[in-house]
Amino acid sequence: MPNELLANLDRKIQSLIEEVELLRLEVNELRQAKSHLEQERSDWETSVKGLLSKFEQIENA
C-alpha cells in the first residue's frame, strides 16, 4: 500500500512539473508576443505622428 501511494504521488509530482514547464514556455511566448506588439504600436504611433505633422504643415501653409 505505501508503495502505491508513493508511486501515485510521484506521478502527480511529475505531472505538475510538466505543467509548470509548459506554463513557463507559454509565459515566454506571451512575453515575446507582448514585446512584438509594443514595437508595432510604437511604429504605428511614429507613423501617425508623422502624418499629423504633415497635416499641420498643410493647414499652416
Protein Blocks (a to p, Z undefined) as FASTA:
>chain_A
ZZmmmmmmmmmmmmmmmmmmmmmmmmmmmmmmmmmmmmmmmmmmmmmmmmmmmmmmmmmZ
Z
